[in-house]
Amino acid sequence: MNIFKIFTNGIVKENPVFILVLGICPALAITTSLTNAIGMSAATIFVLVLSDFFISLFRNFIPSKTITITAIIVIATFVTIADMLMKVIAPELDKALGIYLPLIVLNCIILSRAENFAYHNKIIPSLLDALGMGFGFAIAIILTGSIREILGNGSIMDYKLVNESTRTILFFILPPGAFIVFAYMIALAKNILKKTDK
């Protein structure tokens, strides 16, 4: 099993957001700013890596019939820890992410990797897969959040790039703007992937 290929798979060929179109609810909802995107990325990677580690570690003791419920319990545990840490470390960010942070429990990227990869593979490949998928998710929402914040607010991480008098395109901060940016990003990613495959 090629370790490098496992890691890069989630970043490029099977990018969870741009290629597999999984976990798009937080990708659309919280990418109004780069700060929100970084916070959600960190929480998702934290949960993904730790849950896959424990599922892989105890895979021989988990009956196949109970893998879904076991994965949800493990994921919920680490989401609770991530939520508590966020409340202590970055209360403003926690407030900005709102309900989308606890909803990581139901994020299909995390659940599918726990069930389909970590449950069937050893610890090292599972950790590399989790990191690759996590970084793939992070790249997708950080790019989307950056574009939306620059176009919608004229800022990046709340640092103004334009004068206060300069008009920005508020549309990109609103939900329809998220769909437009997201659609273009998916089209661009799939086009690049098609060209590299050729």
Backbone hydrogen bonds in HBPLUS format (Angstrom, degrees):
<---DONOR---> <-ACCEPTOR-->    atom                        ^
c    i                          cat <-CA-CA->   ^        H-A-AA   ^      H-
h    n   atom  resd res      DA  || num        DHA   H-A  angle D-A-AA Bond
n    s   type  num  typ     dist DA aas  dist angle  dist       angle   num
A0006-ILE N   A0002-ASN O   3.06 MM   4  6.36 151.7  2.14 148.7 156.5     1
A0007-PHE N   A0003-ILE O   3.14 MM   4  6.44 159.9  2.18 149.8 154.0     2
A0008-THR N   A0004-PHE O   2.96 MM   4  6.20 171.6  1.97 157.0 159.1     3
A0009-ASN N   A0005-LYS O   2.94 MM   4  5.74 135.6  2.14 140.4 150.3     4
A0011-ILE N   A0008-THR O   3.08 MM   3  5.08 131.8  2.32  97.1 110.7     5
A0012-VAL N   A0008-THR O   2.92 MM   4  6.06 161.4  1.95 162.7 165.8     6
A0014-GLU N   A0009-ASN O   2.65 MM   5  5.46 160.2  1.69 165.0 160.4     7
A0015-ASN N   A0012-VAL O   3.33 MM   3  5.23 152.1  2.41 116.8 110.2     8
A0019-ILE N   A0015-ASN O   3.02 MM   4  5.12 149.4  2.12 133.2 142.0     9
A0020-LEU N   A0015-ASN O   2.99 MM   5  6.24 167.2  2.00 156.7 159.7    10
A0022-LEU N   A0016-PRO O   2.57 MM   6  5.30 172.1  1.57 162.1 164.1    11
A0028-LEU N   A0024-ILE O   2.86 MM   4  5.93 143.2  2.00 146.3 152.3    12
A0029-ALA N   A0025-CYS O   2.93 MM   4  6.01 162.0  1.96 151.4 157.4    13
A0030-ILE N   A0026-PRO O   3.05 MM   4  5.57 168.7  2.06 139.3 143.0    14
A0037-ALA N   A0033-SER O   3.21 MM   4  6.48 159.8  2.25 144.6 150.3    15
A0038-ILE N   A0034-LEU O   2.93 MM   4  6.18 156.5  1.98 153.1 158.7    16
A0039-GLY N   A0035-THR O   3.01 MM   4  6.24 162.2  2.04 151.1 156.1    17
A0040-MET N   A0036-ASN O   2.94 MM   4  6.18 164.9  1.96 155.7 159.0    18
A0041-SER N   A0037-ALA O   2.92 MM   4  6.01 152.5  2.00 142.1 150.5    19
A0042-ALA N   A0038-ILE O   2.94 MM   4  6.14 163.1  1.97 152.3 155.8    20
A0043-ALA N   A0039-GLY O   3.11 MM   4  6.32 163.4  2.14 147.9 152.2    21
A0044-THR N   A0040-MET O   2.92 MM   4  6.02 158.6  1.97 147.5 153.6    22
A0045-ILE N   A0041-SER O   2.90 MM   4  6.07 166.7  1.92 155.9 159.2    23
A0046-PHE N   A0042-ALA O   3.01 MM   4  6.09 162.2  2.04 146.7 152.1    24
A0047-VAL N   A0043-ALA O   3.05 MM   4  6.25 165.8  2.07 148.7 151.8    25
A0048-LEU N   A0044-THR O   2.81 MM   4  5.89 166.6  1.83 153.4 158.1    26
A0049-VAL N   A0045-ILE O   2.93 MM   4  5.93 172.8  1.93 153.4 155.5    27
A0050-LEU N   A0046-PHE O   3.21 MM   4  6.25 168.6  2.22 146.8 150.2    28
A0051-SER N   A0047-VAL O   2.91 MM   4  5.82 161.0  1.95 149.1 155.3    29
A0052-ASP N   A0048-LEU O   3.06 MM   4  6.01 159.6  2.10 141.9 148.1    30
A0053-PHE N   A0049-VAL O   2.97 MM   4  6.06 149.7  2.07 142.5 151.4    31
A0054-PHE N   A0050-LEU O   3.11 MM   4  6.34 164.5  2.14 148.7 151.1    32
A0055-ILE N   A0051-SER O   2.95 MM   4  6.10 157.5  2.00 148.7 155.5    33
A0056-SER N   A0052-ASP O   2.95 MM   4  5.93 162.5  1.98 144.0 149.2    34
A0057-LEU N   A0053-PHE O   2.87 MM   4  6.00 154.0  1.94 144.3 152.6    35
A0058-PHE N   A0054-PHE O   3.07 MM   4  6.13 157.2  2.13 143.8 147.8    36
A0059-ARG N   A0056-SER O   3.42 MM   3  5.02 169.3  2.43  98.9 101.2    37
A0061-PHE N   A0058-PHE O   2.93 MM   3  5.46 154.4  1.99 116.9 125.2    38
A0062-ILE N   A0059-ARG O   3.39 MM   3  5.28 158.8  2.44  98.2 104.3    39
A0066-THR N   A0063-PRO O   2.97 MM   3  5.55 149.3  2.06 115.8 124.6    40
A0070-THR N   A0066-THR O   2.91 MM   4  5.99 160.1  1.95 157.9 164.6    41
A0071-ALA N   A0067-ILE O   2.80 MM   4  5.86 160.7  1.84 147.7 153.2    42
A0072-ILE N   A0068-THR O   2.98 MM   4  6.23 157.6  2.03 148.9 155.0    43
A0073-ILE N   A0069-ILE O   3.04 MM   4  6.25 156.4  2.09 144.7 150.6    44
A0074-VAL N   A0070-THR O   2.95 MM   4  6.22 164.8  1.97 155.1 159.0    45
A0075-ILE N   A0071-ALA O   2.83 MM   4  5.96 169.0  1.84 153.7 157.5    46
A0076-ALA N   A0072-ILE O   2.81 MM   4  5.88 161.2  1.85 146.2 152.0    47
A0077-THR N   A0073-ILE O   3.04 MM   4  6.21 147.6  2.15 142.6 150.7    48
A0078-PHE N   A0074-VAL O   3.23 MM   4  6.63 159.5  2.27 151.5 155.3    49
A0079-VAL N   A0075-ILE O   2.86 MM   4  6.11 148.0  1.96 151.9 162.4    50
A0080-THR N   A0076-ALA O   2.98 MM   4  6.09 156.5  2.04 143.3 148.9    51
A0081-ILE N   A0077-THR O   3.10 MM   4  6.44 154.7  2.17 143.1 149.9    52
A0082-ALA N   A0078-PHE O   2.87 MM   4  6.04 161.5  1.91 143.3 148.6    53
A0083-ASP N   A0079-VAL O   2.81 MM   4  5.99 156.6  1.86 150.0 156.5    54
A0084-MET N   A0080-THR O   2.96 MM   4  6.17 159.0  2.01 147.8 153.0    55
A0085-LEU N   A0081-ILE O   2.89 MM   4  6.13 160.4  1.93 152.7 158.4    56
A0086-MET N   A0082-ALA O   2.90 MM   4  6.05 156.7  1.96 146.0 152.6    57
A0087-LYS N   A0083-ASP O   3.03 MM   4  6.24 151.5  2.11 143.9 151.3    58
A0088-VAL N   A0084-MET O   3.20 MM   4  6.48 144.8  2.33 141.4 150.0    59
A0088-VAL N   A0085-LEU O   3.16 MM   3  5.20 123.6  2.49  94.7 108.5    60
A0089-ILE N   A0085-LEU O   2.76 MM   4  5.92 176.0  1.76 163.0 164.3    61
A0090-ALA N   A0086-MET O   2.83 MM   4  5.20 147.5  1.93 130.5 141.4    62
A0094-ASP N   A0090-ALA O   2.91 MM   4  6.16 157.2  1.96 155.0 162.6    63
A0095-LYS N   A0091-PRO O   2.97 MM   4  6.18 150.2  2.06 141.0 148.1    64
A0096-ALA N   A0092-GLU O   2.96 MM   4  6.26 150.1  2.05 142.3 150.9    65
A0097-LEU N   A0093-LEU O   2.87 MM   4  6.13 155.6  1.93 154.5 160.1    66
A0098-GLY N   A0094-ASP O   3.04 MM   4  6.16 140.3  2.20 137.9 148.5    67
A0100-TYR N   A0097-LEU O   3.10 MM   3  5.70 139.8  2.27 146.8 142.9    68
A0103-LEU N   A0099-ILE O   3.19 MM   4  6.34 145.1  2.31 144.2 154.5    69
A0104-ILE N   A0101-LEU O   3.15 MM   3  5.66 165.8  2.17 116.2 119.3    70
A0105-VAL N   A0102-PRO O   3.30 MM   3  6.31 171.9  2.31 124.1 125.3    71
A0106-LEU N   A0103-LEU O   2.97 MM   3  5.58 142.4  2.11 114.0 122.0    72
A0107-ASN N   A0104-ILE O   2.93 MM   3  4.83 163.0  1.96 106.3 111.1    73
A0111-LEU N   A0107-ASN O   3.16 MM   4  6.46 171.6  2.17 158.2 160.4    74
A0112-SER N   A0108-CYS O   2.95 MM   4  5.67 156.8  2.00 132.2 139.5    75
A0113-ARG N   A0109-ILE O   3.06 MM   4  6.18 156.0  2.12 146.0 152.3    76
A0114-ALA N   A0110-ILE O   3.03 MM   4  6.19 155.7  2.09 148.2 154.9    77
A0115-GLU N   A0111-LEU O   3.00 MM   4  6.17 164.5  2.03 150.1 154.1    78
A0116-ASN N   A0112-SER O   2.79 MM   4  5.63 162.1  1.82 145.1 151.4    79
A0117-PHE N   A0113-ARG O   2.99 MM   4  5.08 145.9  2.11 122.8 131.0    80
A0118-ALA N   A0113-ARG O   2.91 MM   5  6.28 162.9  1.94 162.4 167.0    81
A0119-TYR N   A0114-ALA O   3.12 MM   5  6.08 134.5  2.33 143.6 154.3    82
A0120-HIS N   A0117-PHE O   3.00 MM   3  5.41 143.5  2.14 110.1 120.7    83
A0126-SER N   A0122-LYS O   3.11 MM   4  6.15 153.0  2.18 147.6 156.0    84
A0127-LEU N   A0123-ILE O   2.82 MM   4  6.05 155.0  1.88 157.2 164.0    85
A0128-LEU N   A0124-ILE O   2.99 MM   4  6.22 162.9  2.01 156.2 160.7    86
A0129-ASP N   A0125-PRO O   2.87 MM   4  6.04 155.9  1.93 146.4 153.2    87
A0130-ALA N   A0126-SER O   2.92 MM   4  6.08 158.1  1.97 144.3 150.5    88
A0131-LEU N   A0127-LEU O   2.87 MM   4  6.09 159.3  1.92 148.7 154.3    89
A0132-GLY N   A0128-LEU O   2.87 MM   4  6.02 161.9  1.91 147.2 152.5    90
A0133-MET N   A0129-ASP O   2.89 MM   4  6.06 168.2  1.91 153.0 156.1    91
A0134-GLY N   A0130-ALA O   2.80 MM   4  5.87 153.5  1.87 142.8 151.5    92
A0135-PHE N   A0131-LEU O   2.79 MM   4  5.96 162.1  1.82 151.5 155.8    93
A0136-GLY N   A0132-GLY O   2.87 MM   4  6.00 151.8  1.95 143.1 152.0    94
A0137-PHE N   A0133-MET O   2.91 MM   4  6.10 156.6  1.96 146.1 151.7    95
A0138-ALA N   A0134-GLY O   2.87 MM   4  6.10 158.4  1.92 145.1 151.8    96
A0139-ILE N   A0135-PHE O   2.81 MM   4  6.00 166.7  1.83 153.0 155.6    97
A0140-ALA N   A0136-GLY O   3.13 MM   4  6.28 162.1  2.16 143.6 148.5    98
A0141-ILE N   A0137-PHE O   3.00 MM   4  6.33 168.9  2.01 158.3 160.0    99
A0142-ILE N   A0138-ALA O   2.82 MM   4  5.80 153.0  1.89 152.7 160.8   100
A0143-LEU N   A0139-ILE O   3.00 MM   4  6.02 161.9  2.04 146.3 151.0   101
A0144-THR N   A0140-ALA O   3.11 MM   4  6.26 163.9  2.13 144.2 149.1   102
A0145-GLY N   A0141-ILE O   2.81 MM   4  5.81 160.7  1.85 139.4 145.6   103
A0146-SER N   A0142-ILE O   2.91 MM   4  5.98 155.4  1.97 144.1 150.7   104
A0147-ILE N   A0143-LEU O   3.04 MM   4  6.24 169.6  2.05 153.1 155.4   105
A0148-ARG N   A0144-THR O   3.01 MM   4  6.17 167.3  2.03 152.8 156.6   106
A0149-GLU N   A0145-GLY O   2.95 MM   4  6.02 158.1  2.00 144.9 151.0   107
A0150-ILE N   A0146-SER O   2.94 MM   4  6.06 165.8  1.96 153.5 157.6   108
A0151-LEU N   A0147-ILE O   2.99 MM   4  6.08 172.9  2.00 153.4 155.7   109
A0152-GLY N   A0148-ARG O   2.78 MM   4  5.57 152.7  1.86 139.3 148.5   110
A0153-ASN N   A0149-GLU O   2.83 MM   4  5.25 154.7  1.89 132.6 140.6   111
A0154-GLY N   A0149-GLU O   3.16 MM   5  6.50 123.3  2.49 143.6 154.1   112
A0154-GLY N   A0150-ILE O   2.93 MM   4  4.46 129.7  2.19 110.5 122.9   113
A0169-ILE N   A0151-LEU O   2.97 MM  18  5.77 152.9  2.05 167.4 159.4   114
A0161-LEU N   A0154-GLY O   2.72 MM   7  5.56 167.7  1.74 149.2 152.5   115
A0156-ILE N   A0159-TYR O   2.93 MM   3  5.19 151.6  2.01 132.8 139.5   116
A0159-TYR N   A0156-ILE O   2.96 MM   3  5.19 161.6  2.00 111.0 116.5   117
A0166-THR N   A0163-ASN O   3.05 MM   3  5.31 148.0  2.16 105.4 114.9   118
A0172-PHE N   A0169-ILE O   3.09 MM   3  6.17 159.7  2.13 134.1 135.2   119
A0173-ILE N   A0170-LEU O   2.95 MM   3  5.59 157.1  2.00 122.2 128.9   120
A0174-LEU N   A0171-PHE O   3.15 MM   3  5.28 138.2  2.33  99.5 111.2   121
A0177-GLY N   A0174-LEU O   2.99 MM   3  5.42 125.8  2.29 113.1 126.8   122
A0178-ALA N   A0174-LEU O   3.26 MM   4  6.68 143.9  2.40 147.4 157.8   123
A0178-ALA N   A0175-PRO O   3.07 MM   3  5.09 123.5  2.40  97.5 111.9   124
A0179-PHE N   A0175-PRO O   3.26 MM   4  6.66 154.4  2.33 152.7 158.0   125
A0180-ILE N   A0176-PRO O   3.11 MM   4  6.45 155.2  2.18 146.6 153.2   126
A0181-VAL N   A0177-GLY O   2.99 MM   4  6.19 176.4  1.99 156.1 156.6   127
A0182-PHE N   A0178-ALA O   2.89 MM   4  5.88 162.5  1.92 148.1 154.0   128
A0183-ALA N   A0179-PHE O   2.87 MM   4  5.92 157.3  1.92 143.7 149.8   129
A0184-TYR N   A0180-ILE O   3.10 MM   4  6.36 162.5  2.13 152.6 156.5   130
A0185-MET N   A0181-VAL O   2.94 MM   4  6.17 155.0  2.01 150.5 158.1   131
A0186-ILE N   A0182-PHE O   2.94 MM   4  6.19 158.4  1.99 152.7 157.9   132
A0187-ALA N   A0183-ALA O   3.00 MM   4  6.19 165.5  2.02 148.3 152.5   133
A0188-LEU N   A0184-TYR O   2.90 MM   4  6.04 158.7  1.94 146.2 152.2   134
A0189-ALA N   A0185-MET O   2.90 MM   4  6.06 163.1  1.93 147.8 152.6   135
A0190-LYS N   A0186-ILE O   2.91 MM   4  6.09 164.7  1.94 155.0 158.9   136
A0191-ASN N   A0187-ALA O   2.99 MM   4  6.06 149.4  2.08 141.6 150.3   137
A0192-ILE N   A0188-LEU O   2.94 MM   4  6.15 161.2  1.97 152.1 156.6   138
A0193-LEU N   A0189-ALA O   2.95 MM   4  6.12 161.7  1.99 147.2 152.7   139
A0194-LYS N   A0190-LYS O   2.94 MM   4  6.06 151.5  2.02 139.5 147.1   140
A0195-LYS N   A0191-ASN O   3.05 MM   4  6.31 157.2  2.10 147.0 152.7   141
A0196-THR N   A0192-ILE O   2.93 MM   4  6.18 158.1  1.98 152.4 158.5   142
A0197-ASP N   A0193-LEU O   2.96 MM   4  6.08 148.5  2.06 143.7 152.0   143
A0198-LYS N   A0194-LYS O   3.20 MM   4  6.44 148.9  2.30 141.4 148.6   144
